[in-house]
């Protein structure tokens, strides 16, 4: 009889213990100047040192335009073809972990001089975080709890049916 109360308490205490998980997700920041600079790091903040990088041009997204590797800080710099405006895709992978980021690169053609201006020169986080919002976390916790309750009720039902019934 006491186990009916102890098991849910153990489960609820285990669910309420939330710590930061150590995952190997990758975040890529980029900066656009006359060239494109990326910085690839794991979620923990460690850089992807010497990671293979593949760059795809907007006009041929299936064919690698450039291949290289990051430096020891996870940085990689390249100068895109100024005649190709659009989304440049950069893939960084190392040991099965990686990220693909699309960077918009537009050449301002209103300037007639040889020094063309490049838009989007901000430095910002290009990849989205894999964190779940509170609604998603609540739904996942609810589904797991419902699974435990359903399993418990299934076995509880079979135990009651196995007991002999008393007749009056």
N, C-alpha and C positions, 0 to 999 in steps of 0.2 A: 504494500500500500504506500509506503514512504517513497519507493522508487518512482512513483508517478509524479512526485513533486521534485525529486532530486535531479532527474534527467533534464527536464526543461530548464531548471536553474543553471545547471552546468552548461547547457547549450547557449542560454542567453548571456552568461558571463563570457563565454568564448567569443560570441558575436560582438559583444560590446568592446572587446579589446582590439582596438584598431591601431596599428603601427604603420609607419611609412614602409612601404615595400621597396625592395631594391630591384628595379627592373633594368633591362638593357635597351630601353627605347632610345631613339636618337632625335636630337633637336638640331635643326640647321638654321642659323641666322645668316642673312645676306645683306650686302651693301652694294649699291649700284653707283658707280662713278663712271668715268670713261671705260672702266673694266668692271667685272662682277667679282666680288670677293665673298666667299662663303666661309663659315666657321661651323664645323660639325662636332658636337659633343654628345656623350651619353647623357641620360637623364640625371645621372649622379654628378655631372659636371666634368667628368674626365674626357679629355679630347680623343677623337678618333685619329690617332697618330698613324701615319702611313697607310691610310685607308684608300682603296681604289675609288676613283671618281670617274663617272662617265657623263659627258655633256651631250645633249641632243638639241639640234637647231630647230627653230619653228617651222622651217620649210621641209624638214625630213625627220619627223619625230621617231621613226623606227630605226634610223641609222645613226650610230654614234658619230658626233661631229668632232669630239675631242676626248681623249682618255689621259688620265694622270693620277697622281696620288696626293693626299694631304700632307702637310708638314707635321712636325711633332706636336704642334698646338691645335691641329685639326683644321688649319687654314688652307684654302685653295683659291687662286686668283687666275682669271682668264679674261681675255678681251674678245667679246663676241663680234661677229661680223656686223658692221654698222649698217649694211644694206638689208639686214633681216630683222624687221620689227616683229614682235610677237612674244610668245611664251617660250623661254629657254628652260628646258627641263634638265635638272642636275640630280644624278643618282649617286649616293655615297653608301657603300656597304663594306662591312668588316665583320668577319666571323659570324655571318648569318644575321647580323643586325644592321639596319640601314634605314634610309629615308629617301624619298623622291620629292623634290620640290620644284614647282613651276615658278619662274621669275619673269614678270612682265618687263620687257625691254622695248621701249619706244624711242625712236630717233625723231627729234623735233626738226621737221623739214622746212619750217617757216624761216629759219635762219639760212641765208644764202652763202655764208662764209664757209671756209673749210673746217672750222671748229664747230662741229655740230653739238647741240645741247642734248643731253640725255635726261629723260624724265625719271621719276621714281628713285631719287637719290637718298631715300631714307634708309636707316638701318633698323630693321625690325625682325621679329621672330617670324620665320616663314612657315614653320610647321606648327600644327595645332597640338595641343597637349592631349594626351590620352586619358586624362582624368575624367571621371564620370560626374555628372551633376547630381545634386541631392535626390531628385526624382528617380533617376536611374539606379542609384545606390539603394534607395528604399524599395524599389520594385524587385531588385535582385535579392535583397534580404528577405522580402516577403515571399518570394518564390521558393527560396531555400527553406524557410520556416514552414511553409505550406507542405513542401515535400517531406520534411521530418514529421510533421503532424500526421500527414496521410499515411506514412509508413508505420508510425506508431499505432495509429488507429487500426490499420490492417492487421498487425500482429496481435493487438489487444482483442480484436473481434475473434480471431481464430482461437485464442486462449480461452475465451468465454464459451465458445461453442464446444471445446474439448471437455469442459467440466460437466460432470453428470448433473442433470437437473433433478431436483427433489419433487416428489409428488405429494400432495396433501392427502 
